[in-house]
């Protein structure tokens, strides 16, 4: 499960970076008036990265709490 969480964490970061790059490139190529709304997808991907990172830390603290409670 830990490997899956790390893969998905970096997937969202990579998706955000790639989306930002493609939208910026297309914005210069075809005009930002048409492509500016797609920055929303980059922002959502970045938000998912931070939410997942927060949830992983929260899960680790909960696992430590349960282990301490069993002792």
mmCIF file as Biopython writes it, N, C-alpha, C and O atoms, coordinates in Angstrom:
data_model
#
loop_
_atom_site.group_PDB
_atom_site.id
_atom_site.type_symbol
_atom_site.label_atom_id
_atom_site.label_alt_id
_atom_site.label_comp_id
_atom_site.label_asym_id
_atom_site.label_entity_id
_atom_site.label_seq_id
_atom_site.pdbx_PDB_ins_code
_atom_site.Cartn_x
_atom_site.Cartn_y
_atom_site.Cartn_z
_atom_site.occupancy
_atom_site.B_iso_or_equiv
_atom_site.auth_seq_id
_atom_site.auth_asym_id
_atom_site.pdbx_PDB_model_num
ATOM 1   N N  . UNK A ? 1  ? 0.823  -1.200 0.000   1.0 0.0 1  A 1 
ATOM 2   C CA . UNK A ? 1  ? 0.000  0.000  0.000   1.0 0.0 1  A 1 
ATOM 3   C C  . UNK A ? 1  ? 0.867  1.264  0.000   1.0 0.0 1  A 1 
ATOM 4   O O  . UNK A ? 1  ? 0.509  2.280  -0.595  1.0 0.0 1  A 1 
ATOM 5   N N  . UNK A ? 2  ? 1.998  1.178  0.671   1.0 0.0 2  A 1 
ATOM 6   C CA . UNK A ? 2  ? 2.875  2.344  0.738   1.0 0.0 2  A 1 
ATOM 7   C C  . UNK A ? 2  ? 3.428  2.698  -0.640  1.0 0.0 2  A 1 
ATOM 8   O O  . UNK A ? 2  ? 3.549  3.876  -0.975  1.0 0.0 2  A 1 
ATOM 9   N N  . UNK A ? 3  ? 3.764  1.683  -1.440  1.0 0.0 3  A 1 
ATOM 10  C CA . UNK A ? 3  ? 4.272  1.932  -2.787  1.0 0.0 3  A 1 
ATOM 11  C C  . UNK A ? 3  ? 3.193  2.569  -3.654  1.0 0.0 3  A 1 
ATOM 12  O O  . UNK A ? 3  ? 3.464  3.494  -4.419  1.0 0.0 3  A 1 
ATOM 13  N N  . UNK A ? 4  ? 1.973  2.066  -3.527  1.0 0.0 4  A 1 
ATOM 14  C CA . UNK A ? 4  ? 0.858  2.631  -4.286  1.0 0.0 4  A 1 
ATOM 15  C C  . UNK A ? 4  ? 0.663  4.106  -3.945  1.0 0.0 4  A 1 
ATOM 16  O O  . UNK A ? 4  ? 0.461  4.932  -4.835  1.0 0.0 4  A 1 
ATOM 17  N N  . UNK A ? 5  ? 0.723  4.430  -2.662  1.0 0.0 5  A 1 
ATOM 18  C CA . UNK A ? 5  ? 0.537  5.823  -2.248  1.0 0.0 5  A 1 
ATOM 19  C C  . UNK A ? 5  ? 1.622  6.725  -2.818  1.0 0.0 5  A 1 
ATOM 20  O O  . UNK A ? 5  ? 1.334  7.839  -3.256  1.0 0.0 5  A 1 
ATOM 21  N N  . UNK A ? 6  ? 2.851  6.260  -2.816  1.0 0.0 6  A 1 
ATOM 22  C CA . UNK A ? 6  ? 3.944  7.069  -3.370  1.0 0.0 6  A 1 
ATOM 23  C C  . UNK A ? 6  ? 3.797  7.253  -4.878  1.0 0.0 6  A 1 
ATOM 24  O O  . UNK A ? 6  ? 4.031  8.340  -5.405  1.0 0.0 6  A 1 
ATOM 25  N N  . UNK A ? 7  ? 3.406  6.180  -5.568  1.0 0.0 7  A 1 
ATOM 26  C CA . UNK A ? 7  ? 3.234  6.267  -7.022  1.0 0.0 7  A 1 
ATOM 27  C C  . UNK A ? 7  ? 2.134  7.263  -7.357  1.0 0.0 7  A 1 
ATOM 28  O O  . UNK A ? 7  ? 2.305  8.109  -8.235  1.0 0.0 7  A 1 
ATOM 29  N N  . UNK A ? 8  ? 1.008  7.166  -6.662  1.0 0.0 8  A 1 
ATOM 30  C CA . UNK A ? 8  ? -0.104 8.066  -6.936  1.0 0.0 8  A 1 
ATOM 31  C C  . UNK A ? 8  ? 0.223  9.511  -6.542  1.0 0.0 8  A 1 
ATOM 32  O O  . UNK A ? 8  ? -0.232 10.451 -7.194  1.0 0.0 8  A 1 
ATOM 33  N N  . UNK A ? 9  ? 1.004  9.683  -5.487  1.0 0.0 9  A 1 
ATOM 34  C CA . UNK A ? 9  ? 1.416  11.024 -5.080  1.0 0.0 9  A 1 
ATOM 35  C C  . UNK A ? 9  ? 2.194  11.696 -6.206  1.0 0.0 9  A 1 
ATOM 36  O O  . UNK A ? 9  ? 1.907  12.834 -6.577  1.0 0.0 9  A 1 
ATOM 37  N N  . UNK A ? 10 ? 3.171  10.990 -6.741  1.0 0.0 10 A 1 
ATOM 38  C CA . UNK A ? 10 ? 3.984  11.575 -7.794  1.0 0.0 10 A 1 
ATOM 39  C C  . UNK A ? 10 ? 3.263  11.602 -9.140  1.0 0.0 10 A 1 
ATOM 40  O O  . UNK A ? 10 ? 3.604  12.404 -10.009 1.0 0.0 10 A 1 
ATOM 41  N N  . UNK A ? 11 ? 2.266  10.727 -9.317  1.0 0.0 11 A 1 
ATOM 42  C CA . UNK A ? 11 ? 1.445  10.788 -10.517 1.0 0.0 11 A 1 
ATOM 43  C C  . UNK A ? 11 ? 0.724  12.132 -10.583 1.0 0.0 11 A 1 
ATOM 44  O O  . UNK A ? 11 ? 0.714  12.779 -11.631 1.0 0.0 11 A 1 
ATOM 45  N N  . UNK A ? 12 ? 0.124  12.554 -9.474  1.0 0.0 12 A 1 
ATOM 46  C CA . UNK A ? 12 ? -0.622 13.815 -9.479  1.0 0.0 12 A 1 
ATOM 47  C C  . UNK A ? 12 ? 0.311  15.009 -9.675  1.0 0.0 12 A 1 
ATOM 48  O O  . UNK A ? 12 ? -0.053 15.975 -10.346 1.0 0.0 12 A 1 
ATOM 49  N N  . UNK A ? 13 ? 1.510  14.951 -9.095  1.0 0.0 13 A 1 
ATOM 50  C CA . UNK A ? 13 ? 2.472  16.032 -9.296  1.0 0.0 13 A 1 
ATOM 51  C C  . UNK A ? 13 ? 2.914  16.085 -10.761 1.0 0.0 13 A 1 
ATOM 52  O O  . UNK A ? 13 ? 2.993  17.163 -11.349 1.0 0.0 13 A 1 
ATOM 53  N N  . UNK A ? 14 ? 3.199  14.932 -11.339 1.0 0.0 14 A 1 
ATOM 54  C CA . UNK A ? 14 ? 3.604  14.876 -12.740 1.0 0.0 14 A 1 
ATOM 55  C C  . UNK A ? 14 ? 2.477  15.319 -13.666 1.0 0.0 14 A 1 
ATOM 56  O O  . UNK A ? 14 ? 2.714  16.028 -14.644 1.0 0.0 14 A 1 
ATOM 57  N N  . UNK A ? 15 ? 1.252  14.902 -13.358 1.0 0.0 15 A 1 
ATOM 58  C CA . UNK A ? 15 ? 0.098  15.306 -14.166 1.0 0.0 15 A 1 
ATOM 59  C C  . UNK A ? 15 ? -0.073 16.819 -14.123 1.0 0.0 15 A 1 
ATOM 60  O O  . UNK A ? 15 ? -0.406 17.436 -15.135 1.0 0.0 15 A 1 
ATOM 61  N N  . UNK A ? 16 ? 0.150  17.409 -12.971 1.0 0.0 16 A 1 
ATOM 62  C CA . UNK A ? 16 ? 0.035  18.860 -12.842 1.0 0.0 16 A 1 
ATOM 63  C C  . UNK A ? 16 ? 1.095  19.581 -13.667 1.0 0.0 16 A 1 
ATOM 64  O O  . UNK A ? 16 ? 0.796  20.557 -14.355 1.0 0.0 16 A 1 
ATOM 65  N N  . UNK A ? 17 ? 2.313  19.104 -13.597 1.0 0.0 17 A 1 
ATOM 66  C CA . UNK A ? 17 ? 3.408  19.739 -14.330 1.0 0.0 17 A 1 
ATOM 67  C C  . UNK A ? 17 ? 3.205  19.600 -15.838 1.0 0.0 17 A 1 
ATOM 68  O O  . UNK A ? 17 ? 3.379  20.565 -16.583 1.0 0.0 17 A 1 
ATOM 69  N N  . UNK A ? 18 ? 2.840  18.411 -16.281 1.0 0.0 18 A 1 
ATOM 70  C CA . UNK A ? 18 ? 2.634  18.181 -17.714 1.0 0.0 18 A 1 
ATOM 71  C C  . UNK A ? 18 ? 1.456  18.999 -18.228 1.0 0.0 18 A 1 
ATOM 72  O O  . UNK A ? 18 ? 1.537  19.601 -19.298 1.0 0.0 18 A 1 
ATOM 73  N N  . UNK A ? 19 ? 0.371  19.021 -17.474 1.0 0.0 19 A 1 
ATOM 74  C CA . UNK A ? 19 ? -0.795 19.794 -17.893 1.0 0.0 19 A 1 
ATOM 75  C C  . UNK A ? 19 ? -0.467 21.276 -17.974 1.0 0.0 19 A 1 
ATOM 76  O O  . UNK A ? 19 ? -0.870 21.954 -18.920 1.0 0.0 19 A 1 
ATOM 77  N N  . UNK A ? 20 ? 0.258  21.778 -16.990 1.0 0.0 20 A 1 
ATOM 78  C CA . UNK A ? 20 ? 0.656  23.187 -17.009 1.0 0.0 20 A 1 
ATOM 79  C C  . UNK A ? 20 ? 1.521  23.487 -18.231 1.0 0.0 20 A 1 
ATOM 80  O O  . UNK A ? 20 ? 1.333  24.506 -18.894 1.0 0.0 20 A 1 
ATOM 81  N N  . UNK A ? 21 ? 2.467  22.600 -18.526 1.0 0.0 21 A 1 
ATOM 82  C CA . UNK A ? 21 ? 3.342  22.811 -19.677 1.0 0.0 21 A 1 
ATOM 83  C C  . UNK A ? 21 ? 2.596  22.771 -20.997 1.0 0.0 21 A 1 
ATOM 84  O O  . UNK A ? 21 ? 2.826  23.613 -21.864 1.0 0.0 21 A 1 
ATOM 85  N N  . UNK A ? 22 ? 1.710  21.808 -21.158 1.0 0.0 22 A 1 
ATOM 86  C CA . UNK A ? 22 ? 0.959  21.687 -22.405 1.0 0.0 22 A 1 
ATOM 87  C C  . UNK A ? 22 ? 0.029  22.884 -22.598 1.0 0.0 22 A 1 
ATOM 88  O O  . UNK A ? 22 ? -0.066 23.429 -23.698 1.0 0.0 22 A 1 
ATOM 89  N N  . UNK A ? 23 ? -0.653 23.289 -21.531 1.0 0.0 23 A 1 
ATOM 90  C CA . UNK A ? 23 ? -1.576 24.420 -21.638 1.0 0.0 23 A 1 
ATOM 91  C C  . UNK A ? 23 ? -0.816 25.703 -21.947 1.0 0.0 23 A 1 
ATOM 92  O O  . UNK A ? 23 ? -1.279 26.521 -22.742 1.0 0.0 23 A 1 
ATOM 93  N N  . UNK A ? 24 ? 0.340  25.886 -21.329 1.0 0.0 24 A 1 
ATOM 94  C CA . UNK A ? 24 ? 1.143  27.076 -21.614 1.0 0.0 24 A 1 
ATOM 95  C C  . UNK A ? 24 ? 1.636  27.061 -23.059 1.0 0.0 24 A 1 
ATOM 96  O O  . UNK A ? 24 ? 1.582  28.083 -23.744 1.0 0.0 24 A 1 
ATOM 97  N N  . UNK A ? 25 ? 2.112  25.921 -23.520 1.0 0.0 25 A 1 
ATOM 98  C CA . UNK A ? 25 ? 2.572  25.799 -24.908 1.0 0.0 25 A 1 
ATOM 99  C C  . UNK A ? 25 ? 1.437  26.098 -25.884 1.0 0.0 25 A 1 
ATOM 100 O O  . UNK A ? 25 ? 1.599  26.876 -26.824 1.0 0.0 25 A 1 
ATOM 101 N N  . UNK A ? 26 ? 0.294  25.473 -25.649 1.0 0.0 26 A 1 
ATOM 102 C CA . UNK A ? 26 ? -0.853 25.701 -26.527 1.0 0.0 26 A 1 
ATOM 103 C C  . UNK A ? 26 ? -1.347 27.145 -26.428 1.0 0.0 26 A 1 
ATOM 104 O O  . UNK A ? 26 ? -1.843 27.706 -27.405 1.0 0.0 26 A 1 
ATOM 105 N N  . UNK A ? 27 ? -1.208 27.736 -25.253 1.0 0.0 27 A 1 
ATOM 106 C CA . UNK A ? 27 ? -1.598 29.132 -25.088 1.0 0.0 27 A 1 
ATOM 107 C C  . UNK A ? 27 ? -0.763 30.057 -25.947 1.0 0.0 27 A 1 
ATOM 108 O O  . UNK A ? 27 ? -1.288 30.985 -26.563 1.0 0.0 27 A 1 
ATOM 109 N N  . UNK A ? 28 ? 0.543  29.805 -25.990 1.0 0.0 28 A 1 
ATOM 110 C CA . UNK A ? 28 ? 1.403  30.606 -26.848 1.0 0.0 28 A 1 
ATOM 111 C C  . UNK A ? 28 ? 1.144  30.328 -28.319 1.0 0.0 28 A 1 
ATOM 112 O O  . UNK A ? 28 ? 1.228  31.221 -29.162 1.0 0.0 28 A 1 
ATOM 113 N N  . UNK A ? 29 ? 0.829  29.074 -28.611 1.0 0.0 29 A 1 
ATOM 114 C CA . UNK A ? 29 ? 0.638  28.669 -29.995 1.0 0.0 29 A 1 
ATOM 115 C C  . UNK A ? 29 ? -0.696 29.158 -30.556 1.0 0.0 29 A 1 
ATOM 116 O O  . UNK A ? 29 ? -0.742 29.679 -31.671 1.0 0.0 29 A 1 
ATOM 117 N N  . UNK A ? 30 ? -1.780 28.995 -29.797 1.0 0.0 30 A 1 
ATOM 118 C CA . UNK A ? 30 ? -3.108 29.297 -30.329 1.0 0.0 30 A 1 
ATOM 119 C C  . UNK A ? 30 ? -3.807 30.459 -29.634 1.0 0.0 30 A 1 
ATOM 120 O O  . UNK A ? 30 ? -4.871 30.893 -30.075 1.0 0.0 30 A 1 
ATOM 121 N N  . UNK A ? 31 ? -3.232 30.958 -28.570 1.0 0.0 31 A 1 
ATOM 122 C CA . UNK A ? 31 ? -3.832 32.079 -27.867 1.0 0.0 31 A 1 
ATOM 123 C C  . UNK A ? 31 ? -4.386 31.667 -26.507 1.0 0.0 31 A 1 
ATOM 124 O O  . UNK A ? 31 ? -5.037 30.632 -26.366 1.0 0.0 31 A 1 
ATOM 125 N N  . UNK A ? 32 ? -4.110 32.503 -25.515 1.0 0.0 32 A 1 
ATOM 126 C CA . UNK A ? 32 ? -4.509 32.177 -24.153 1.0 0.0 32 A 1 
ATOM 127 C C  . UNK A ? 32 ? -6.005 32.356 -23.920 1.0 0.0 32 A 1 
ATOM 128 O O  . UNK A ? 32 ? -6.544 31.800 -22.963 1.0 0.0 32 A 1 
ATOM 129 N N  . UNK A ? 33 ? -6.677 33.107 -24.762 1.0 0.0 33 A 1 
ATOM 130 C CA . UNK A ? 33 ? -8.116 33.276 -24.570 1.0 0.0 33 A 1 
ATOM 131 C C  . UNK A ? 33 ? -8.851 31.949 -24.736 1.0 0.0 33 A 1 
ATOM 132 O O  . UNK A ? 33 ? -9.912 31.745 -24.145 1.0 0.0 33 A 1 
ATOM 133 N N  . UNK A ? 34 ? -8.299 31.066 -25.521 1.0 0.0 34 A 1 
ATOM 134 C CA . UNK A ? 34 ? -8.916 29.755 -25.729 1.0 0.0 34 A 1 
ATOM 135 C C  . UNK A ? 34 ? -8.454 28.711 -24.705 1.0 0.0 34 A 1 
ATOM 136 O O  . UNK A ? 34 ? -9.230 27.831 -24.333 1.0 0.0 34 A 1 
ATOM 137 N N  . UNK A ? 35 ? -7.216 28.798 -24.252 1.0 0.0 35 A 1 
ATOM 138 C CA . UNK A ? 35 ? -6.616 27.746 -23.433 1.0 0.0 35 A 1 
ATOM 139 C C  . UNK A ? 35 ? -6.515 28.092 -21.949 1.0 0.0 35 A 1 
ATOM 140 O O  . UNK A ? 35 ? -6.136 27.229 -21.156 1.0 0.0 35 A 1 
ATOM 141 N N  . UNK A ? 36 ? -6.831 29.285 -21.554 1.0 0.0 36 A 1 
ATOM 142 C CA . UNK A ? 36 ? -6.632 29.677 -20.153 1.0 0.0 36 A 1 
ATOM 143 C C  . UNK A ? 36 ? -7.511 28.891 -19.181 1.0 0.0 36 A 1 
ATOM 144 O O  . UNK A ? 36 ? -7.108 28.689 -18.036 1.0 0.0 36 A 1 
ATOM 145 N N  . UNK A ? 37 ? -8.680 28.448 -19.589 1.0 0.0 37 A 1 
ATOM 146 C CA . UNK A ? 37 ? -9.569 27.702 -18.696 1.0 0.0 37 A 1 
ATOM 147 C C  . UNK A ? 37 ? -8.964 26.356 -18.309 1.0 0.0 37 A 1 
ATOM 148 O O  . UNK A ? 37 ? -9.306 25.808 -17.262 1.0 0.0 37 A 1 
ATOM 149 N N  . UNK A ? 38 ? -8.074 25.816 -19.136 1.0 0.0 38 A 1 
ATOM 150 C CA . UNK A ? 38 ? -7.484 24.503 -18.866 1.0 0.0 38 A 1 
ATOM 151 C C  . UNK A ? 38 ? -6.435 24.542 -17.757 1.0 0.0 38 A 1 
ATOM 152 O O  . UNK A ? 38 ? -5.977 23.492 -17.307 1.0 0.0 38 A 1 
ATOM 153 N N  . UNK A ? 39 ? -6.052 25.726 -17.314 1.0 0.0 39 A 1 
ATOM 154 C CA . UNK A ? 39 ? -5.188 25.808 -16.137 1.0 0.0 39 A 1 
ATOM 155 C C  . UNK A ? 39 ? -5.908 25.270 -14.905 1.0 0.0 39 A 1 
ATOM 156 O O  . UNK A ? 39 ? -5.271 24.915 -13.913 1.0 0.0 39 A 1 
ATOM 157 N N  . UNK A ? 40 ? -7.210 25.212 -14.969 1.0 0.0 40 A 1 
ATOM 158 C CA . UNK A ? 40 ? -8.002 24.642 -13.887 1.0 0.0 40 A 1 
ATOM 159 C C  . UNK A ? 40 ? -7.612 23.183 -13.653 1.0 0.0 40 A 1 
ATOM 160 O O  . UNK A ? 40 ? -7.522 22.750 -12.504 1.0 0.0 40 A 1 
ATOM 161 N N  . UNK A ? 41 ? -7.380 22.426 -14.711 1.0 0.0 41 A 1 
ATOM 162 C CA . UNK A ? 41 ? -6.982 21.025 -14.568 1.0 0.0 41 A 1 
ATOM 163 C C  . UNK A ? 41 ? -5.614 20.889 -13.914 1.0 0.0 41 A 1 
ATOM 164 O O  . UNK A ? 41 ? -5.383 19.980 -13.117 1.0 0.0 41 A 1 
ATOM 165 N N  . UNK A ? 42 ? -4.724 21.787 -14.252 1.0 0.0 42 A 1 
ATOM 166 C CA . UNK A ? 42 ? -3.414 21.782 -13.616 1.0 0.0 42 A 1 
ATOM 167 C C  . UNK A ? 42 ? -3.540 22.098 -12.127 1.0 0.0 42 A 1 
ATOM 168 O O  . UNK A ? 42 ? -2.886 21.473 -11.293 1.0 0.0 42 A 1 
ATOM 169 N N  . UNK A ? 43 ? -4.373 23.057 -11.809 1.0 0.0 43 A 1 
ATOM 170 C CA . UNK A ? 43 ? -4.600 23.410 -10.410 1.0 0.0 43 A 1 
ATOM 171 C C  . UNK A ? 43 ? -5.259 22.289 -9.629  1.0 0.0 43 A 1 
ATOM 172 O O  . UNK A ? 43 ? -4.910 22.048 -8.474  1.0 0.0 43 A 1 
ATOM 173 N N  . UNK A ? 44 ? -6.211 21.600 -10.248 1.0 0.0 44 A 1 
ATOM 174 C CA . UNK A ? 44 ? -6.863 20.475 -9.580  1.0 0.0 44 A 1 
ATOM 175 C C  . UNK A ? 44 ? -5.889 19.321 -9.347  1.0 0.0 44 A 1 
ATOM 176 O O  . UNK A ? 44 ? -5.937 18.664 -8.307  1.0 0.0 44 A 1 
ATOM 177 N N  . UNK A ? 45 ? -5.017 19.079 -10.302 1.0 0.0 45 A 1 
ATOM 178 C CA . UNK A ? 45 ? -4.009 18.031 -10.132 1.0 0.0 45 A 1 
ATOM 179 C C  . UNK A ? 45 ? -3.052 18.386 -9.004  1.0 0.0 45 A 1 
ATOM 180 O O  . UNK A ? 45 ? -2.676 17.522 -8.212  1.0 0.0 45 A 1 
ATOM 181 N N  . UNK A ? 46 ? -2.663 19.633 -8.928  1.0 0.0 46 A 1 
ATOM 182 C CA . UNK A ? 46 ? -1.780 20.075 -7.851  1.0 0.0 46 A 1 
ATOM 183 C C  . UNK A ? 46 ? -2.494 19.991 -6.505  1.0 0.0 46 A 1 
ATOM 184 O O  . UNK A ? 46 ? -1.885 19.619 -5.502  1.0 0.0 46 A 1 
ATOM 185 N N  . UNK A ? 47 ? -3.764 20.329 -6.481  1.0 0.0 47 A 1 
ATOM 186 C CA . UNK A ? 47 ? -4.558 20.189 -5.260  1.0 0.0 47 A 1 
ATOM 187 C C  . UNK A ? 47 ? -4.631 18.725 -4.834  1.0 0.0 47 A 1 
ATOM 188 O O  . UNK A ? 47 ? -4.516 18.427 -3.645  1.0 0.0 47 A 1 
ATOM 189 N N  . UNK A ? 48 ? -4.816 17.820 -5.771  1.0 0.0 48 A 1 
ATOM 190 C CA . UNK A ? 48 ? -4.856 16.389 -5.452  1.0 0.0 48 A 1 
ATOM 191 C C  . UNK A ? 48 ? -3.521 15.917 -4.885  1.0 0.0 48 A 1 
ATOM 192 O O  . UNK A ? 48 ? -3.496 15.068 -3.994  1.0 0.0 48 A 1 
ATOM 193 N N  . UNK A ? 49 ? -2.420 16.452 -5.386  1.0 0.0 49 A 1 
ATOM 194 C CA . UNK A ? 49 ? -1.097 16.117 -4.854  1.0 0.0 49 A 1 
ATOM 195 C C  . UNK A ? 49 ? -1.001 16.500 -3.382  1.0 0.0 49 A 1 
ATOM 196 O O  . UNK A ? 49 ? -0.563 15.699 -2.556  1.0 0.0 49 A 1 
ATOM 197 N N  . UNK A ? 50 ? -1.409 17.718 -3.056  1.0 0.0 50 A 1 
ATOM 198 C CA . UNK A ? 50 ? -1.294 18.169 -1.674  1.0 0.0 50 A 1 
ATOM 199 C C  . UNK A ? 50 ? -2.285 17.464 -0.750  1.0 0.0 50 A 1 
ATOM 200 O O  . UNK A ? 50 ? -1.964 17.189 0.406   1.0 0.0 50 A 1 
ATOM 201 N N  . UNK A ? 51 ? -3.466 17.175 -1.240  1.0 0.0 51 A 1 
ATOM 202 C CA . UNK A ? 51 ? -4.448 16.448 -0.425  1.0 0.0 51 A 1 
ATOM 203 C C  . UNK A ? 51 ? -3.957 15.031 -0.151  1.0 0.0 51 A 1 
ATOM 204 O O  . UNK A ? 51 ? -4.066 14.540 0.973   1.0 0.0 51 A 1 
ATOM 205 N N  . UNK A ? 52 ? -3.423 14.380 -1.165  1.0 0.0 52 A 1 
ATOM 206 C CA . UNK A ? 52 ? -2.911 13.030 -0.971  1.0 0.0 52 A 1 
ATOM 207 C C  . UNK A ? 52 ? -1.725 13.025 -0.017  1.0 0.0 52 A 1 
ATOM 208 O O  . UNK A ? 52 ? -1.603 12.129 0.818   1.0 0.0 52 A 1 
ATOM 209 N N  . UNK A ? 53 ? -0.851 14.019 -0.137  1.0 0.0 53 A 1 
ATOM 210 C CA . UNK A ? 53 ? 0.298  14.124 0.763   1.0 0.0 53 A 1 
ATOM 211 C C  . UNK A ? 53 ? -0.168 14.316 2.206   1.0 0.0 53 A 1 
ATOM 212 O O  . UNK A ? 53 ? 0.388  13.711 3.123   1.0 0.0 53 A 1 
ATOM 213 N N  . UNK A ? 54 ? -1.175 15.146 2.406   1.0 0.0 54 A 1 
ATOM 214 C CA . UNK A ? 54 ? -1.734 15.384 3.730   1.0 0.0 54 A 1 
ATOM 215 C C  . UNK A ? 54 ? -2.369 14.104 4.291   1.0 0.0 54 A 1 
ATOM 216 O O  . UNK A ? 54 ? -2.210 13.787 5.470   1.0 0.0 54 A 1 
ATOM 217 N N  . UNK A ? 55 ? -3.091 13.374 3.428   1.0 0.0 55 A 1 
ATOM 218 C CA . UNK A ? 55 ? -3.749 12.151 3.876   1.0 0.0 55 A 1 
ATOM 219 C C  . UNK A ? 55 ? -2.742 11.051 4.215   1.0 0.0 55 A 1 
ATOM 220 O O  . UNK A ? 55 ? -2.978 10.262 5.129   1.0 0.0 55 A 1 
ATOM 221 N N  . UNK A ? 56 ? -1.631 10.990 3.496   1.0 0.0 56 A 1 
ATOM 222 C CA . UNK A ? 56 ? -0.595 9.997  3.802   1.0 0.0 56 A 1 
ATOM 223 C C  . UNK A ? 56 ? -0.003 10.284 5.177   1.0 0.0 56 A 1 
ATOM 224 O O  . UNK A ? 56 ? 0.185  9.364  5.973   1.0 0.0 56 A 1 
ATOM 225 N N  . UNK A ? 57 ? 0.293  11.547 5.463   1.0 0.0 57 A 1 
ATOM 226 C CA . UNK A ? 57 ? 0.821  11.908 6.780   1.0 0.0 57 A 1 
ATOM 227 C C  . UNK A ? 57 ? -0.193 11.597 7.869   1.0 0.0 57 A 1 
ATOM 228 O O  . UNK A ? 57 ? 0.164  11.103 8.939   1.0 0.0 57 A 1 
ATOM 229 N N  . UNK A ? 58 ? -1.446 11.884 7.596   1.0 0.0 58 A 1 
ATOM 230 C CA . UNK A ? 58 ? -2.511 11.618 8.565   1.0 0.0 58 A 1 
ATOM 231 C C  . UNK A ? 58 ? -2.644 10.114 8.819   1.0 0.0 58 A 1 
ATOM 232 O O  . UNK A ? 58 ? -2.829 9.692  9.961   1.0 0.0 58 A 1 
ATOM 233 N N  . UNK A ? 59 ? -2.552 9.313  7.771   1.0 0.0 59 A 1 
ATOM 234 C CA . UNK A ? 59 ? -2.641 7.866  7.910   1.0 0.0 59 A 1 
ATOM 235 C C  . UNK A ? 59 ? -1.469 7.316  8.719   1.0 0.0 59 A 1 
ATOM 236 O O  . UNK A ? 59 ? -1.648 6.432  9.556   1.0 0.0 59 A 1 
ATOM 237 N N  . UNK A ? 60 ? -0.269 7.842  8.468   1.0 0.0 60 A 1 
ATOM 238 C CA . UNK A ? 60 ? 0.907  7.394  9.216   1.0 0.0 60 A 1 
ATOM 239 C C  . UNK A ? 60 ? 0.761  7.698  10.703  1.0 0.0 60 A 1 
ATOM 240 O O  . UNK A ? 60 ? 1.107  6.866  11.541  1.0 0.0 60 A 1 
ATOM 241 N N  . UNK A ? 61 ? 0.254  8.880  11.038  1.0 0.0 61 A 1 
ATOM 242 C CA . UNK A ? 61 ? 0.041  9.230  12.441  1.0 0.0 61 A 1 
ATOM 243 C C  . UNK A ? 61 ? -0.997 8.318  13.080  1.0 0.0 61 A 1 
ATOM 244 O O  . UNK A ? 61 ? -0.857 7.939  14.242  1.0 0.0 61 A 1 
ATOM 245 N N  . UNK A ? 62 ? -2.031 7.965  12.334  1.0 0.0 62 A 1 
ATOM 246 C CA . UNK A ? 62 ? -3.067 7.092  12.860  1.0 0.0 62 A 1 
ATOM 247 C C  . UNK A ? 62 ? -2.524 5.681  13.094  1.0 0.0 62 A 1 
ATOM 248 O O  . UNK A ? 62 ? -2.853 5.050  14.098  1.0 0.0 62 A 1 
ATOM 249 N N  . UNK A ? 63 ? -1.698 5.185  12.177  1.0 0.0 63 A 1 
ATOM 250 C CA . UNK A ? 63 ? -1.089 3.867  12.340  1.0 0.0 63 A 1 
ATOM 251 C C  . UNK A ? 63 ? -0.190 3.850  13.566  1.0 0.0 63 A 1 
ATOM 252 O O  . UNK A ? 63 ? -0.206 2.883  14.328  1.0 0.0 63 A 1 
ATOM 253 N N  . UNK A ? 64 ? 0.599  4.912  13.770  1.0 0.0 64 A 1 
ATOM 254 C CA . UNK A ? 64 ? 1.445  5.006  14.953  1.0 0.0 64 A 1 
ATOM 255 C C  . UNK A ? 64 ? 0.602  5.054  16.218  1.0 0.0 64 A 1 
ATOM 256 O O  . UNK A ? 64 ? 0.965  4.436  17.219  1.0 0.0 64 A 1 
ATOM 257 N N  . UNK A ? 65 ? -0.503 5.766  16.195  1.0 0.0 65 A 1 
ATOM 258 C CA . UNK A ? 65 ? -1.389 5.837  17.341  1.0 0.0 65 A 1 
ATOM 259 C C  . UNK A ? 65 ? -1.959 4.454  17.678  1.0 0.0 65 A 1 
ATOM 260 O O  . UNK A ? 65 ? -2.019 4.070  18.846  1.0 0.0 65 A 1 
ATOM 261 N N  . UNK A ? 66 ? -2.371 3.718  16.656  1.0 0.0 66 A 1 
ATOM 262 C CA . UNK A ? 66 ? -2.922 2.377  16.904  1.0 0.0 66 A 1 
ATOM 263 C C  . UNK A ? 66 ? -1.858 1.422  17.444  1.0 0.0 66 A 1 
ATOM 264 O O  . UNK A ? 66 ? -2.149 0.586  18.300  1.0 0.0 66 A 1 
ATOM 265 N N  . UNK A ? 67 ? -0.635 1.543  16.949  1.0 0.0 67 A 1 
ATOM 266 C CA . UNK A ? 67 ? 0.438  0.697  17.452  1.0 0.0 67 A 1 
ATOM 267 C C  . UNK A ? 67 ? 0.766  1.025  18.899  1.0 0.0 67 A 1 
ATOM 268 O O  . UNK A ? 67 ? 1.007  0.116  19.694  1.0 0.0 67 A 1 
ATOM 269 N N  . UNK A ? 68 ? 0.781  2.305  19.260  1.0 0.0 68 A 1 
ATOM 270 C CA . UNK A ? 68 ? 1.026  2.701  20.641  1.0 0.0 68 A 1 
ATOM 271 C C  . UNK A ? 68 ? -0.115 2.289  21.562  1.0 0.0 68 A 1 
ATOM 272 O O  . UNK A ? 68 ? 0.108  2.000  22.737  1.0 0.0 68 A 1 
ATOM 273 N N  . UNK A ? 69 ? -1.307 2.261  21.046  1.0 0.0 69 A 1 
ATOM 274 C CA . UNK A ? 69 ? -2.465 1.879  21.851  1.0 0.0 69 A 1 
ATOM 275 C C  . UNK A ? 69 ? -2.446 0.378  22.147  1.0 0.0 69 A 1 
ATOM 276 O O  . UNK A ? 69 ? -2.925 -0.047 23.198  1.0 0.0 69 A 1 
ATOM 277 N N  . UNK A ? 70 ? -1.901 -0.427 21.235  1.0 0.0 70 A 1 
ATOM 278 C CA . UNK A ? 70 ? -1.826 -1.862 21.459  1.0 0.0 70 A 1 
ATOM 279 C C  . UNK A ? 70 ? -0.787 -2.229 22.499  1.0 0.0 70 A 1 
ATOM 280 O O  . UNK A ? 70 ? -0.905 -3.275 23.137  1.0 0.0 70 A 1 
ATOM 281 N N  . UNK A ? 71 ? 0.223  -1.400 22.686  1.0 0.0 71 A 1 
ATOM 282 C CA . UNK A ? 71 ? 1.288  -1.686 23.649  1.0 0.0 71 A 1 
ATOM 283 C C  . UNK A ? 71 ? 0.894  -1.489 25.053  1.0 0.0 71 A 1 
ATOM 284 O O  . UNK A ? 71 ? 1.704  -1.698 25.956  1.0 0.0 71 A 1 
#
